Amino acid sequence: MTADGKITTRTYSPVDFTSREDKLHLLRQRALADAVLIGHSTLQKDNVRLGLPKGELRDDRVARGQTPSPLRVIVSNEGRIDPSLKIFQSDIAPILIFSTTRMPRKFQKALRDRATLHLSDNESVDLAWMLQQLRREYKIRSVACEGGAALFRSLLELDLVDQLNLTIAPFLFGGHDAPTLTGVGKEFLPASVHCTLTDMRTVGDECFLTYRIKRRAS
């Protein structure tokens, strides 16, 4: 995010204001996870494959007993996902889509050949249930969420985040229409989230922070 807390511009343009080191940092974090999670809106705007480059990161995963690339998971309440997106043009890792029966049939038909669909009868995806399914059916133990802000906020509200990896970039965007980590809404989170700083390093003008999220008492 920028020094004033913005994760993108007011037009939600793809993130390109961070350094090459930050982009490598993202890949390193992605490589540690069993699955990588992304919301449909972010996927649509960034049009990413969610893979890993050939080489050391993949080799290290295999040495740890993981698959060469993490499982790719898309969340979409309405399910209107463009099947021509780049993520569907590569077979680097299986793709799961968690959506609802609100997904139009033409999208279901187009996507079934490209991904495994998990459709619920709810109005929106039950994120806690989704994580349980990933654990039970796919033996996933760690998930890296790469946005967007709405999905991250929903996970926070449900107390489903263990760690926050945050890069502070040397820019100021200003304005109230550019989203922060938790979106553009004015509402507070249901409860404050306490973070413990576990690591900090600087490279050039950027600061890389790792926070442990304190789970709320049940």
C-alpha positions in Angstrom: 0.0 0.0 0.0 1.0 3.6 -0.3 2.3 5.6 2.7 -1.2 7.0 3.1 -2.8 3.5 3.1 -4.1 3.1 -0.4 -3.8 -0.2 -2.2 -4.7 1.1 -5.6 -6.1 4.2 -7.4 -9.6 5.3 -7.3 -10.1 3.6 -10.7 -8.8 0.3 -9.3 -6.0 0.1 -11.8 -3.6 -2.9 -11.5 -0.9 -2.3 -9.0 2.2 -1.1 -10.7 3.6 1.4 -8.3 5.8 -1.0 -6.3 9.3 -2.2 -7.1 10.5 -5.4 -8.7 11.6 -6.5 -5.2 8.0 -6.2 -4.0 6.7 -8.3 -7.0 9.4 -11.0 -6.1 8.2 -10.8 -2.5 4.7 -11.6 -3.6 5.9 -14.6 -5.6 7.9 -15.8 -2.6 4.8 -15.6 -0.3 2.6 -17.3 -3.0 5.2 -20.1 -3.2 4.9 -20.9 0.5 1.1 -21.6 0.3 -0.7 -24.7 -0.7 -3.4 -22.6 -2.4 -3.7 -19.0 -3.6 -7.0 -17.2 -3.2 -8.4 -14.3 -5.2 -11.7 -12.5 -5.5 -13.4 -12.2 -8.9 -13.2 -8.4 -9.2 -9.4 -8.4 -8.6 -8.9 -11.2 -11.0 -10.9 -9.4 -13.6 -8.9 -6.2 -13.3 -5.4 -7.7 -12.9 -6.0 -10.7 -15.2 -3.3 -12.8 -13.6 -2.4 -16.4 -13.9 -1.5 -16.9 -10.2 1.4 -19.1 -11.1 5.1 -19.3 -10.3 8.0 -18.9 -12.7 10.0 -22.0 -13.5 13.1 -22.4 -11.3 14.0 -22.1 -7.6 10.6 -21.3 -6.2 9.0 -24.4 -7.8 12.0 -26.6 -7.0 11.8 -25.6 -3.4 8.1 -26.4 -3.2 8.7 -29.9 -4.6 11.5 -30.4 -2.1 9.1 -29.5 0.7 6.6 -32.1 -0.6 4.2 -29.6 -2.2 3.0 -29.4 -5.8 5.1 -27.3 -8.2 2.5 -24.5 -8.1 -0.2 -23.7 -5.5 -3.9 -24.6 -6.2 -5.7 -21.6 -7.6 -9.0 -20.6 -6.0 -11.4 -18.0 -7.2 -14.3 -16.6 -5.1 -17.3 -15.0 -6.8 -20.8 -14.6 -5.4 -22.5 -14.1 -8.8 -20.2 -16.2 -10.8 -20.0 -14.1 -14.0 -16.4 -15.0 -14.6 -15.0 -14.5 -18.1 -13.6 -17.8 -19.3 -11.1 -16.1 -21.6 -9.1 -14.7 -18.6 -5.5 -15.6 -18.6 -5.9 -17.9 -15.6 -7.9 -20.3 -17.7 -5.4 -20.3 -20.5 -2.7 -22.1 -18.4 -2.6 -25.5 -16.8 0.1 -24.8 -14.2 -2.2 -25.8 -11.4 -5.9 -26.8 -10.9 -8.5 -24.1 -10.6 -11.4 -24.2 -8.1 -14.2 -21.7 -8.2 -16.4 -21.1 -5.2 -19.6 -19.4 -6.1 -23.4 -19.8 -5.7 -26.2 -21.1 -7.8 -26.7 -17.5 -8.9 -24.0 -18.3 -11.5 -25.8 -18.2 -14.9 -25.9 -21.5 -16.6 -24.0 -20.3 -19.6 -21.1 -19.4 -17.3 -21.4 -22.8 -15.6 -21.2 -24.5 -18.9 -18.2 -22.5 -20.1 -16.2 -22.8 -16.9 -16.8 -26.5 -16.1 -14.2 -27.5 -18.7 -11.6 -25.1 -17.1 -12.2 -25.4 -13.4 -13.9 -27.4 -10.6 -17.1 -25.5 -9.5 -18.3 -25.5 -5.9 -21.8 -23.8 -6.0 -23.8 -23.2 -2.9 -27.5 -22.2 -2.5 -26.5 -19.2 -0.3 -26.7 -15.6 -1.5 -22.9 -15.4 -1.1 -20.0 -17.8 -0.6 -19.6 -19.0 3.0 -15.8 -18.4 3.4 -15.5 -20.5 6.5 -17.1 -23.4 4.7 -14.9 -22.8 1.7 -11.7 -23.1 3.8 -13.1 -26.3 5.4 -13.7 -27.8 2.0 -10.2 -26.9 0.9 -8.8 -28.7 4.0 -11.1 -31.7 3.7 -11.2 -32.4 0.0 -7.9 -31.0 -1.2 -5.7 -31.3 1.9 -4.9 -27.6 1.9 -3.2 -26.4 5.0 -2.2 -22.8 4.1 -3.9 -20.3 1.8 -2.5 -17.0 0.5 -5.1 -14.4 -0.2 -4.1 -11.9 -2.8 -7.1 -9.6 -2.7 -9.1 -7.8 -3.2 -10.0 -5.5 -0.4 -13.6 -6.8 -0.1 -12.5 -10.4 0.2 -9.8 -9.5 2.7 -12.2 -7.6 4.8 -14.7 -10.4 4.8 -12.0 -12.8 5.9 -11.0 -10.4 8.7 -14.6 -10.0 9.9 -14.9 -13.8 10.2 -11.6 -14.0 12.1 -10.1 -16.2 9.3 -6.7 -14.3 8.8 -3.6 -15.5 10.6 -0.9 -13.3 9.0 -0.7 -10.1 7.1 2.2 -9.4 4.7 2.3 -5.7 4.0 4.6 -3.6 1.8 4.6 0.2 2.3 5.5 2.0 -1.0 6.9 5.6 -1.1 3.8 7.2 -2.6 0.8 9.3 -1.5 -2.5 9.0 -3.5 -4.9 10.9 -1.3 -8.7 11.0 -1.7 -11.4 8.9 -0.2 -12.4 6.9 -3.3 -9.1 4.9 -3.5 -9.5 1.7 -1.4 -7.5 0.8 1.6 -6.8 -2.7 2.8 -10.4 -3.0 4.0 -12.0 -1.3 1.0 -13.7 2.1 0.6 -16.6 1.7 3.0 -16.9 4.0 6.0 -18.1 1.3 8.4 -15.7 0.1 11.1 -14.9 -3.6 11.3 -17.2 -5.5 13.7 -14.3 -5.6 16.2 -10.8 -4.1 16.2 -8.1 -6.5 14.9 -5.0 -6.6 16.9 -1.7 -7.2 15.0 1.7 -8.2 16.3 4.7 -7.2 14.2 6.9 -10.3 13.7 9.2 -9.1 10.9 10.3 -5.8 9.2 12.9 -5.1 6.6 13.6 -2.2 4.2 14.8 -2.5 0.6 15.3 0.8 -1.1 12.4 3.1 -0.2 10.0 0.3 0.5 9.2 -1.3 3.9 8.2 -5.0 4.1 6.2 -5.8 7.2 4.8 -9.1 8.5 2.1 -9.1 11.2 0.6 -11.9 13.1 -3.1 -11.5 13.6 -4.4 -12.2 17.1 -7.4 -14.4 17.0 -10.4 -13.3 18.9 -11.5 -15.2 21.9 -14.3 -17.6 21.1 
